[in-house]
Amino acid sequence: MDCINIVDLEVYAKHGVLSAENQLGQKFLISASLYTDTTKAGLMDNLDYSINYAEVCKYISDYMTSHTFKLIEAVAENLVNELLLSYPLIRMITLEIKKPWAPIGLPLKTVSVKITRGWHTTYIALGSNMGDKENYLNDAITKINSDSMCMVDKASDFITTKPYGYKEQDDFLNAVIKVETLYSPMMLLDFLQKIEQEAQRVRHIHWGPRTLDLDILLYDDLIIDEDTLIVPHPDMTNRAFVLTPLNQIAPHQVHPVYGKSIHELLLNLSSQN
């Protein structure tokens, strides 16, 4: 990915733990690496297809001077999110905020915080087999897309499927969506579980009936094995109700564990049945 670099932009702002820092302010130096595709801008020689770094510098300066944080970690986190949301062509940012001559009572040239944040691609499975199933799925998609940290890029058709695991229940309505998100995997999980709770999801029976089920299938090419989250979803390759709608919107997406495309995985599953 191409990169536009801004190095040591000087801003006088009021950030710090000490009250004097919040009131009197001090100088900060901000560097930003803006990751984007500059190919079209270079070929067309047209700024409309690139990132106006003068505008970005002013945005950074205005944000730094109009907000006050105790920690430069908080400045960096909030500023990066605002930049990513305000400039759609920026895919990822590495931001460094330097605090020269930080007041620690010892000789010091500078203290800095450097973070890298960006958009991530995730695929989320949706399911419902209670009440107004279609409304539950549509409402979940709307809530995900309405959140500032998420953008729904693609959505499969809704398909009706037989229950999986626990058979004594109504048929399911299933779908898969492709989402661009600024959430980390664990933050995304918390966000999706909140939406499930708002739909009054209960977990009395394993694989049992539910108003709404939201599962993270894939998150970039990451392999995650935590107590509360496993990605890729550990059972997705055995579920036609997942692979079928996923194949609709991402047939060439490669499973990071098995090294096979979704289309190949679906064919393999179909041949077993």
Sine and cosine of phi, psi and omega as CSV:
sin_phi,cos_phi,sin_psi,cos_psi,sin_omega,cos_omega
0.00,0.00,0.62,-0.78,-0.02,-1.00
-0.97,0.26,0.26,-0.97,-0.12,-0.99
-0.58,-0.81,0.73,-0.69,0.14,-0.99
-0.94,-0.34,0.82,-0.57,-0.10,-1.00
-0.96,-0.29,0.73,-0.68,0.17,-0.99
-0.91,-0.42,0.82,-0.57,-0.12,-0.99
-0.86,-0.51,0.84,-0.54,0.13,-0.99
0.82,0.58,0.80,0.61,0.17,-0.99
-0.93,0.38,0.81,-0.59,-0.04,-1.00
-1.00,0.02,0.79,-0.61,0.03,-1.00
-0.68,-0.73,0.72,-0.69,0.09,-1.00
-0.99,-0.14,0.90,-0.44,-0.11,-0.99
-0.57,-0.82,0.12,-0.99,-0.12,-0.99
-0.91,-0.42,0.99,0.13,0.04,-1.00
-0.75,-0.66,0.68,-0.73,0.04,-1.00
0.39,-0.92,0.32,-0.95,0.00,-1.00
-0.96,0.27,-0.60,0.80,-0.03,-1.00
-0.96,0.27,0.60,-0.80,-0.02,-1.00
-0.88,0.47,-0.56,0.83,0.01,-1.00
-0.90,0.44,-0.57,0.82,0.02,-1.00
-0.92,0.39,-0.62,0.78,0.01,-1.00
-0.95,0.31,-0.47,0.88,-0.09,-1.00
-1.00,-0.08,-0.72,0.70,-0.07,-1.00
-1.00,-0.01,-0.52,0.85,0.00,-1.00
0.99,0.15,0.06,-1.00,-0.02,-1.00
-0.26,-0.97,0.13,-0.99,-0.02,-1.00
-1.00,0.10,0.65,-0.76,0.11,-0.99
-0.82,-0.57,0.51,-0.86,0.10,-1.00
-0.89,-0.45,0.83,-0.56,-0.07,-1.00
-0.89,-0.45,0.78,-0.63,0.10,-1.00
-0.87,-0.50,0.65,-0.76,-0.03,-1.00
-0.64,-0.77,0.76,-0.65,0.15,-0.99
-0.97,-0.26,0.90,-0.44,-0.08,-1.00
-0.98,-0.22,0.94,-0.35,-0.07,-1.00
-1.00,-0.01,0.82,-0.57,-0.06,-1.00
-0.37,-0.93,0.01,-1.00,0.08,-1.00
-0.97,-0.24,0.93,-0.36,-0.04,-1.00
-1.00,-0.09,0.09,1.00,-0.10,-0.99
-0.83,0.55,-0.79,0.61,-0.07,-1.00
-0.91,0.41,-0.64,0.77,0.03,-1.00
-0.89,0.46,-0.65,0.76,0.00,-1.00
-0.92,0.38,-0.67,0.74,-0.02,-1.00
-0.95,0.31,-0.60,0.80,-0.04,-1.00
-1.00,-0.02,-0.23,0.97,-0.06,-1.00
0.81,0.59,0.74,0.67,-0.12,-0.99
-0.71,-0.71,0.86,-0.51,-0.05,-1.00
-0.91,0.42,-0.36,0.93,0.00,-1.00
-0.86,0.50,-0.38,0.92,-0.04,-1.00
-0.98,-0.18,0.18,0.98,0.01,-1.00
-0.74,-0.68,-0.19,-0.98,-0.02,-1.00
-0.96,-0.28,0.84,-0.55,0.02,-1.00
-0.97,0.25,0.98,-0.19,-0.10,-1.00
-0.93,0.37,-0.41,0.91,0.09,-1.00
-0.91,0.42,-0.67,0.74,0.05,-1.00
-0.90,0.43,-0.66,0.75,0.00,-1.00
-0.89,0.45,-0.66,0.75,0.02,-1.00
-0.87,0.49,-0.69,0.72,0.02,-1.00
-0.91,0.42,-0.64,0.77,0.02,-1.00
-0.87,0.49,-0.72,0.69,0.01,-1.00
-0.87,0.49,-0.74,0.68,-0.02,-1.00
-0.88,0.48,-0.72,0.70,0.00,-1.00
-0.90,0.44,-0.65,0.76,-0.02,-1.00
-0.92,0.39,-0.69,0.72,-0.02,-1.00
-0.89,0.46,-0.60,0.80,-0.07,-1.00
-1.00,0.06,-0.33,0.95,-0.03,-1.00
-0.99,-0.14,-0.06,1.00,0.04,-1.00
-0.82,-0.57,0.38,-0.92,0.05,-1.00
-0.73,-0.68,0.82,-0.57,0.05,-1.00
-0.80,-0.60,0.46,-0.89,0.08,-1.00
-0.97,0.26,-0.66,0.75,-0.11,-0.99
-0.94,-0.33,0.64,-0.77,0.09,-1.00
-0.94,0.34,-0.35,0.94,0.13,-0.99
-0.87,0.49,-0.65,0.76,0.01,-1.00
-0.94,0.34,-0.62,0.78,0.06,-1.00
-0.85,0.52,-0.76,0.64,-0.05,-1.00
-0.88,0.48,-0.73,0.69,-0.06,-1.00
-0.89,0.47,-0.73,0.68,-0.04,-1.00
-0.95,0.32,-0.64,0.77,-0.01,-1.00
-0.91,0.42,-0.68,0.74,0.02,-1.00
-0.87,0.49,-0.72,0.69,0.00,-1.00
-0.87,0.49,-0.67,0.74,-0.01,-1.00
-0.91,0.42,-0.63,0.78,0.03,-1.00
-0.91,0.42,-0.69,0.73,-0.01,-1.00
-0.91,0.42,-0.58,0.82,0.01,-1.00
-0.97,0.23,-0.48,0.88,-0.08,-1.00
-1.00,0.03,-0.39,0.92,-0.05,-1.00
-0.82,-0.57,1.00,-0.05,-0.10,-0.99
-0.86,0.51,-0.42,0.91,-0.02,-1.00
-0.97,0.25,-0.26,0.97,0.03,-1.00
-0.99,0.14,0.87,-0.49,0.00,-1.00
-1.00,0.00,-0.56,0.83,-0.04,-1.00
-0.44,-0.90,0.49,-0.87,0.01,-1.00
-0.72,-0.69,0.70,-0.71,0.28,-0.96
-0.95,-0.31,0.89,-0.46,-0.08,-1.00
-0.88,-0.47,0.75,-0.66,0.08,-1.00
-0.84,-0.55,0.79,-0.61,0.07,-1.00
-0.92,-0.40,0.88,-0.48,0.00,-1.00
-0.98,-0.20,0.63,-0.78,0.02,-1.00
-0.86,-0.50,1.00,0.02,-0.05,-1.00
-0.91,0.42,0.61,-0.79,0.08,-1.00
0.80,0.60,0.72,0.69,0.03,-1.00
-0.84,0.54,0.69,-0.73,-0.10,-0.99
-0.97,0.23,0.98,0.18,0.00,-1.00
-0.93,-0.38,0.04,1.00,0.02,-1.00
0.98,0.18,0.21,0.98,0.03,-1.00
-0.69,-0.72,0.45,-0.89,0.02,-1.00
-0.89,0.45,0.80,-0.60,-0.10,-0.99
-0.43,-0.90,0.74,-0.67,0.03,-1.00
-0.98,0.21,-0.78,0.63,-0.01,-1.00
-0.29,-0.96,0.41,-0.91,0.19,-0.98
-0.86,-0.51,0.61,-0.79,-0.01,-1.00
-0.60,-0.80,0.38,-0.92,0.15,-0.99
-0.84,-0.54,0.75,-0.66,0.03,-1.00
-0.81,-0.58,0.80,-0.59,0.02,-1.00
-0.74,-0.67,0.43,-0.90,0.10,-1.00
-0.83,-0.55,0.82,-0.57,0.02,-1.00
-0.69,-0.72,0.41,-0.91,0.01,-1.00
-0.14,-0.99,-0.01,-1.00,0.04,-1.00
-0.98,0.19,0.63,-0.78,0.02,-1.00
-0.83,-0.55,0.52,-0.85,0.03,-1.00
-0.98,-0.20,0.82,-0.57,0.01,-1.00
-0.74,-0.67,0.49,-0.87,0.08,-1.00
-0.90,-0.43,0.78,-0.63,-0.10,-0.99
-0.85,-0.53,0.78,-0.63,0.06,-1.00
-1.00,-0.02,0.65,-0.76,0.03,-1.00
-0.85,-0.53,0.63,-0.78,0.04,-1.00
-0.50,-0.86,0.51,-0.86,0.07,-1.00
-0.42,-0.91,0.64,-0.77,0.11,-0.99
-0.63,-0.78,0.47,0.88,0.05,-1.00
-0.71,-0.71,0.61,-0.80,0.10,-0.99
0.90,0.44,-0.59,-0.80,0.01,-1.00
-0.99,0.14,1.00,0.06,-0.13,-0.99
-0.85,0.53,-0.73,0.68,-0.05,-1.00
-0.88,0.47,-0.63,0.78,0.01,-1.00
-0.91,0.41,-0.64,0.76,0.03,-1.00
-0.87,0.49,-0.69,0.72,-0.01,-1.00
-0.93,0.37,-0.71,0.70,0.00,-1.00
-0.89,0.46,-0.65,0.76,-0.01,-1.00
-0.91,0.42,-0.64,0.77,0.02,-1.00
-0.90,0.43,-0.70,0.72,0.01,-1.00
-0.88,0.48,-0.67,0.74,0.02,-1.00
-0.89,0.46,-0.69,0.72,-0.01,-1.00
-0.91,0.41,-0.63,0.78,0.03,-1.00
-0.91,0.42,-0.72,0.70,-0.05,-1.00
-0.95,0.33,-0.43,0.90,-0.02,-1.00
-0.99,0.16,-0.29,0.96,0.02,-1.00
-0.96,0.28,0.70,-0.71,-0.07,-1.00
-0.90,0.44,-0.35,0.94,-0.05,-1.00
-1.00,-0.03,0.05,1.00,-0.05,-1.00
-0.70,-0.72,0.52,-0.86,0.15,-0.99
-0.68,-0.74,0.86,-0.50,0.06,-1.00
-0.98,0.22,0.88,-0.47,-0.07,-1.00
-1.00,-0.06,-0.64,0.76,0.00,-1.00
-0.57,-0.82,0.45,-0.89,0.07,-1.00
-0.64,-0.77,0.70,-0.72,0.04,-1.00
-0.98,0.21,0.11,-0.99,0.18,-0.98
-0.93,0.37,0.38,-0.93,0.16,-0.99
-0.99,0.12,0.76,-0.65,0.01,-1.00
-0.84,-0.54,0.56,-0.83,0.04,-1.00
-1.00,-0.08,0.77,-0.64,-0.07,-1.00
-0.70,-0.71,0.40,-0.92,0.07,-1.00
-0.96,0.28,0.48,-0.88,-0.01,-1.00
-0.88,0.48,0.52,-0.85,-0.05,-1.00
-0.93,-0.37,0.73,-0.68,0.01,-1.00
0.99,0.11,-1.00,-0.01,0.02,-1.00
-0.99,0.11,0.92,-0.39,-0.19,-0.98
-1.00,0.06,-0.38,0.92,-0.11,-0.99
-0.99,0.13,0.93,0.38,0.01,-1.00
-0.31,-0.95,0.17,-0.99,-0.06,-1.00
-0.95,0.32,0.32,-0.95,0.07,-1.00
-0.89,0.45,0.40,-0.92,-0.01,-1.00
-0.98,-0.19,0.44,-0.90,0.25,-0.97
-0.95,-0.30,0.82,-0.57,-0.10,-1.00
-0.81,-0.59,0.41,-0.91,0.07,-1.00
-0.33,-0.95,0.21,-0.98,0.11,-0.99
-0.70,-0.71,0.64,-0.77,0.07,-1.00
-0.83,-0.56,0.53,-0.85,0.13,-0.99
-0.99,-0.15,0.79,-0.61,-0.09,-1.00
-0.78,-0.62,0.72,-0.70,0.20,-0.98
-1.00,-0.08,0.78,-0.63,-0.11,-0.99
-0.64,-0.77,0.48,-0.88,0.14,-0.99
-0.99,-0.10,-0.12,0.99,0.01,-1.00
-0.95,0.32,0.59,-0.81,0.22,-0.98
-0.94,0.34,0.25,-0.97,0.00,-1.00
-0.83,0.56,-0.69,0.72,-0.03,-1.00
-0.94,0.33,-0.60,0.80,0.06,-1.00
-0.91,0.41,-0.61,0.79,0.05,-1.00
-0.90,0.43,-0.68,0.74,0.04,-1.00
-0.85,0.52,-0.73,0.69,0.02,-1.00
-0.87,0.49,-0.67,0.74,0.00,-1.00
-0.89,0.46,-0.71,0.71,-0.02,-1.00
-0.93,0.37,-0.61,0.79,0.03,-1.00
-0.92,0.40,-0.52,0.85,0.07,-1.00
-0.91,0.42,-0.64,0.76,0.04,-1.00
-0.90,0.43,-0.65,0.76,0.06,-1.00
-0.87,0.49,-0.69,0.73,-0.01,-1.00
-0.89,0.45,-0.61,0.79,0.03,-1.00
-0.91,0.41,-0.42,0.91,0.07,-1.00
-1.00,0.00,0.17,0.99,0.03,-1.00
0.87,0.49,0.66,0.75,0.06,-1.00
-0.93,0.36,0.72,-0.69,0.09,-1.00
-0.83,-0.56,0.42,-0.91,-0.04,-1.00
-0.81,-0.59,0.91,0.42,-0.01,-1.00
-0.99,0.11,-0.56,0.83,-0.05,-1.00
-0.80,-0.60,0.76,-0.65,0.05,-1.00
-0.88,0.48,0.79,-0.62,-0.07,-1.00
0.88,0.48,0.36,0.93,-0.05,-1.00
-1.00,0.07,-0.08,-1.00,-0.04,-1.00
-0.89,0.46,0.56,-0.83,0.02,-1.00
-0.44,-0.90,0.55,-0.83,0.06,-1.00
-0.92,0.38,-0.60,0.80,-0.06,-1.00
-0.41,-0.91,0.73,-0.69,0.06,-1.00
-0.77,-0.63,0.82,-0.57,0.01,-1.00
-0.83,-0.56,0.88,-0.48,-0.03,-1.00
-0.84,-0.55,0.72,-0.69,0.13,-0.99
-0.98,0.19,0.90,-0.43,-0.01,-1.00
-1.00,0.06,-0.79,0.62,-0.04,-1.00
-0.66,-0.75,0.52,-0.85,0.07,-1.00
-0.64,-0.77,0.97,-0.24,-0.18,-0.98
0.76,0.65,-0.70,-0.71,0.09,-1.00
-0.95,-0.32,0.37,0.93,-0.09,-1.00
-0.95,0.30,0.53,-0.85,0.16,-0.99
-0.89,-0.46,0.91,-0.41,-0.09,-1.00
-0.86,-0.50,0.75,-0.66,0.03,-1.00
-0.72,-0.69,0.99,0.10,0.02,-1.00
-0.90,-0.44,0.24,-0.97,0.00,-1.00
-0.86,0.51,-0.60,0.80,-0.09,-1.00
-0.97,-0.25,-0.09,1.00,-0.04,-1.00
-0.46,-0.89,0.81,-0.58,0.11,-0.99
-0.84,-0.54,0.83,-0.56,0.02,-1.00
-0.70,-0.71,0.72,-0.69,-0.04,1.00
-0.86,0.50,0.40,-0.92,0.01,-1.00
-0.82,0.58,0.80,-0.59,-0.18,-0.98
-0.89,0.45,-0.37,0.93,-0.08,-1.00
-0.91,-0.41,0.15,0.99,-0.11,-0.99
-0.91,0.42,-0.51,0.86,-0.04,-1.00
-0.96,0.29,-0.21,0.98,0.03,-1.00
-0.98,-0.19,0.05,1.00,-0.14,-0.99
-0.90,-0.45,0.95,-0.30,0.05,-1.00
-0.90,0.43,-0.51,0.86,-0.02,-1.00
-0.95,0.31,-0.21,0.98,0.13,-0.99
-0.99,-0.13,-0.76,0.64,-0.08,-1.00
-0.92,0.39,-0.56,0.83,-0.03,-1.00
-0.90,0.44,-0.80,0.60,0.05,-1.00
-0.94,0.35,-0.53,0.85,0.05,-1.00
-0.91,0.42,-0.60,0.80,0.03,-1.00
-0.91,0.41,-0.47,0.88,0.04,-1.00
-0.88,0.47,-0.65,0.76,-0.14,-0.99
-0.96,-0.29,-0.26,0.97,-0.04,-1.00
-0.50,-0.87,0.85,0.52,-0.07,-1.00
-0.89,0.45,-0.46,0.89,-0.07,-1.00
-0.99,-0.15,0.03,1.00,0.06,-1.00
-0.90,0.43,0.76,-0.65,-0.08,-1.00
-0.99,-0.10,0.75,-0.66,0.07,-1.00
-0.94,0.34,0.84,-0.54,-0.12,-0.99
-0.93,0.36,-0.26,0.97,0.04,-1.00
-1.00,-0.05,-0.76,0.66,-0.09,-1.00
-1.00,0.03,-0.26,0.97,0.03,-1.00
0.92,0.39,0.36,0.93,0.02,-1.00
-0.89,-0.46,0.48,-0.88,0.03,-1.00
-0.95,0.31,0.32,-0.95,0.05,-1.00
-0.86,0.51,-0.63,0.78,0.02,-1.00
-0.88,0.47,-0.69,0.73,0.03,-1.00
-0.90,0.44,-0.67,0.74,0.00,-1.00
-0.90,0.44,-0.62,0.79,0.02,-1.00
-0.93,0.38,-0.66,0.75,0.05,-1.00
-0.89,0.46,-0.67,0.74,0.02,-1.00
-0.88,0.47,-0.69,0.72,0.00,-1.00
-0.91,0.41,-0.65,0.76,-0.01,-1.00
-0.90,0.44,-0.58,0.81,-0.02,-1.00
-0.94,0.33,-0.35,0.94,-0.01,-1.00
-0.99,0.10,-0.29,0.96,-0.09,-1.00
-0.98,-0.19,0.00,0.00,0.00,0.00
